Amino acid sequence: MKLLERLPRESGGEYALRTIKENIISLELAPGSQISENELAAEMGLSRTPVREALMELSKVKIVDIQPQKKSTIPLIDYDMVEESRFMRDLLECAVAELDCDMASPADLERLSENIRLQSLYLDDFYTSQLMALDNQFHGMLFDIAKKSQVYALIQNISIHFDRVRTLALSSVKSGKIVQDHVDLVDAIRRKDPKAARELMVLHLNRYDLDAAALRAAYPQYFK
């Protein structure tokens, strides 16, 4: 498991939740793998209580399967859960993209463009973890611009199902399609074209469907 740096004033429970989530999304804690509350606590330098609370929180969105008196399991990727997660993001992010067409300032557009420039740099060298972080940052910015940052925070747990597929897509396909989607979306927002922005967001969030067969073929052990 990859340990994250603990943030200032971050509680043990918050740190445990953030670290476990990031490791599930990055596939460091792979689908189908078993995890031990005691081992996780020892690795993170925490007591068992915050780790147990974090696992309970993640179990609510079915990304951790807790078995009493046994090790917990990271479930295999279930496309029904991926679709449910994508459906929620589709509704919210399409609405946010439309709002951004009215609300984005020149400074906001520059921040988005700078993020894309960094994505392009990492794409050239194919640094998957950095691409994933920048992709998340880009989508977070869209919510911030629309003044919906709390909505973005609320959807993070259930988004893990979708995010695991995003990680696989970035890992297995060296493609600029995702970055180009972002370029096109920012251009639509700059033109104040909500119809185009919505259509581009739909294309972007549904792109994983185009790769579903390839991902299953490449990683059959990860899928339900």
C-alpha positions in Angstrom: 0.0 0.0 0.0 1.2 3.5 -0.9 1.3 5.8 2.2 0.1 9.4 1.7 1.5 12.4 3.6 -0.8 13.3 6.4 -2.3 16.8 6.0 -2.1 19.4 8.7 -5.0 19.1 11.2 -6.2 15.9 9.5 -7.7 13.5 11.9 -6.7 9.8 12.0 -10.0 8.8 10.6 -9.8 11.3 7.7 -6.3 10.2 6.9 -7.2 6.6 7.0 -10.2 7.1 4.7 -8.2 9.2 2.2 -5.3 6.8 2.1 -7.4 3.7 1.7 -9.6 5.4 -1.0 -6.5 6.5 -3.0 -5.0 3.0 -2.8 -8.3 1.4 -4.0 -8.6 3.9 -6.9 -4.9 3.5 -7.9 -5.4 -0.3 -7.7 -2.5 -0.6 -5.2 -5.3 -2.4 -3.2 -6.4 -4.5 -6.2 -9.9 -5.7 -6.9 -10.3 -9.1 -5.2 -7.5 -8.5 -2.7 -7.9 -9.0 1.1 -7.1 -6.3 3.6 -6.5 -6.5 7.4 -7.6 -3.9 9.8 -4.6 -4.5 12.0 -2.1 -4.5 9.1 -3.6 -1.3 7.7 -3.4 0.4 11.1 0.2 -0.6 11.5 1.2 0.6 8.1 -0.4 4.0 8.6 0.8 4.3 12.2 -2.8 4.5 13.5 -4.9 2.7 16.1 -7.5 0.3 14.8 -10.4 2.6 15.6 -9.9 5.2 12.8 -9.1 2.4 10.3 -12.3 0.5 11.3 -14.3 3.7 10.9 -12.8 4.3 7.4 -13.6 0.8 6.3 -17.2 1.0 7.6 -17.6 4.3 5.6 -16.3 2.6 2.4 -18.5 -0.4 3.0 -21.6 1.8 2.8 -20.9 2.4 -0.9 -19.9 -1.3 -1.5 -16.2 -0.7 -2.2 -15.1 -2.7 0.8 -16.7 -6.0 1.9 -16.4 -6.4 5.6 -16.5 -9.9 7.0 -16.7 -10.2 10.8 -13.8 -12.1 12.3 -12.1 -12.3 8.9 -10.1 -10.1 6.6 -12.1 -7.6 4.6 -12.1 -7.7 0.8 -11.8 -5.2 -2.0 -14.7 -6.3 -4.3 -14.1 -7.1 -8.0 -15.2 -4.4 -10.4 -19.0 -4.6 -10.9 -20.1 -2.8 -14.0 -23.6 -2.3 -12.5 -21.9 -0.2 -9.7 -19.7 1.5 -12.3 -22.8 2.5 -14.3 -24.5 3.8 -11.2 -21.5 5.9 -10.4 -21.2 7.1 -13.9 -25.0 7.9 -14.1 -24.7 10.2 -11.1 -21.6 11.9 -12.4 -23.3 12.3 -15.8 -26.3 14.1 -14.4 -24.2 16.4 -12.1 -21.2 17.1 -14.3 -23.3 17.9 -17.4 -25.2 20.4 -15.4 -22.0 21.9 -14.0 -20.5 22.2 -17.5 -23.5 24.2 -18.6 -23.3 26.4 -15.5 -19.6 27.0 -16.2 -20.4 28.5 -19.6 -22.1 31.4 -17.8 -19.9 31.5 -14.7 -16.3 30.9 -15.8 -14.1 34.0 -15.7 -10.9 34.5 -17.8 -8.9 33.5 -14.8 -10.9 30.3 -14.4 -10.3 29.4 -18.0 -6.6 30.0 -17.6 -6.5 27.7 -14.6 -8.3 25.0 -16.6 -5.9 25.5 -19.5 -2.9 25.3 -17.3 -4.1 22.0 -15.9 -4.5 20.6 -19.4 -1.0 21.7 -20.3 0.3 19.7 -17.4 -1.8 16.7 -18.5 -0.2 16.9 -21.9 3.3 16.9 -20.4 2.5 13.8 -18.3 0.8 12.1 -21.2 4.0 12.3 -23.2 5.9 10.4 -20.5 2.8 8.4 -19.6 2.8 9.0 -15.8 -0.6 7.4 -14.9 -0.8 8.5 -11.3 -0.1 12.2 -12.2 -2.6 12.1 -15.0 -5.3 10.7 -12.7 -4.6 13.4 -10.1 -4.7 16.2 -12.7 -7.9 14.7 -14.2 -9.5 14.8 -10.8 -8.3 18.3 -10.2 -9.7 19.4 -13.6 -13.2 18.0 -12.7 -13.0 19.5 -9.2 -12.2 22.9 -10.8 -15.4 22.7 -12.9 -17.5 22.2 -9.8 -15.6 25.1 -8.0 -16.3 27.4 -10.9 -20.0 26.6 -10.7 -19.9 27.1 -6.9 -20.8 23.5 -6.3 -17.6 22.3 -4.5 -19.6 20.6 -1.7 -21.5 18.6 -4.3 -18.2 17.4 -5.7 -17.0 16.4 -2.2 -20.2 14.5 -1.5 -19.9 12.3 -4.6 -16.3 11.2 -4.1 -17.1 7.9 -2.2 -19.5 6.4 -4.8 -17.3 7.7 -7.6 -14.6 5.1 -6.5 -16.4 2.5 -8.6 -16.1 4.7 -11.7 -12.6 5.8 -10.8 -11.1 2.3 -10.8 -12.2 1.9 -14.4 -10.6 5.3 -15.2 -7.4 4.1 -13.7 -7.4 0.9 -15.8 -8.2 2.9 -18.9 -5.3 5.3 -18.3 -3.0 2.4 -17.5 -3.8 0.2 -20.5 -4.4 2.8 -23.3 -1.7 5.4 -24.1 -4.2 7.8 -25.7 -4.7 11.5 -25.8 -8.5 11.1 -26.1 -9.1 12.0 -22.5 -6.9 15.1 -22.6 -8.4 16.2 -25.9 -11.9 15.9 -24.3 -10.7 18.4 -21.7 -9.3 20.7 -24.4 -12.6 20.6 -26.3 -14.7 21.1 -23.2 -12.7 24.2 -22.1 -13.1 25.6 -25.7 -16.9 25.1 -25.4 -17.0 26.9 -22.0 -14.9 29.7 -23.5 -17.4 30.1 -26.4 -20.2 30.0 -23.8 -21.9 27.1 -25.6 -23.8 25.0 -23.0 -25.1 22.6 -25.6 -21.6 21.7 -26.8 -20.3 21.6 -23.3 -23.0 19.1 -22.2 -22.4 16.9 -25.3 -18.7 16.8 -24.7 -19.1 15.9 -21.0 -21.4 13.0 -22.0 -18.8 11.8 -24.5 -16.1 12.1 -21.9 -17.8 10.3 -19.1 -19.1 7.5 -21.4 -15.7 7.0 -23.0 -15.0 4.0 -20.6 -17.8 2.1 -22.3 -15.8 2.2 -25.5 -12.9 0.4 -23.7 -15.0 -2.0 -21.6 -14.2 -5.1 -23.7 -10.5 -4.2 -24.0 -10.3 -3.7 -20.2 -12.0 -7.0 -19.4 -9.6 -8.8 -21.8 -6.6 -7.1 -20.4 -7.6 -7.5 -16.7 -10.0 -10.4 -16.4 -9.0 -11.1 -12.8 -10.3 -7.6 -11.8 -13.9 -8.0 -13.0 -17.0 -9.6 -11.5 
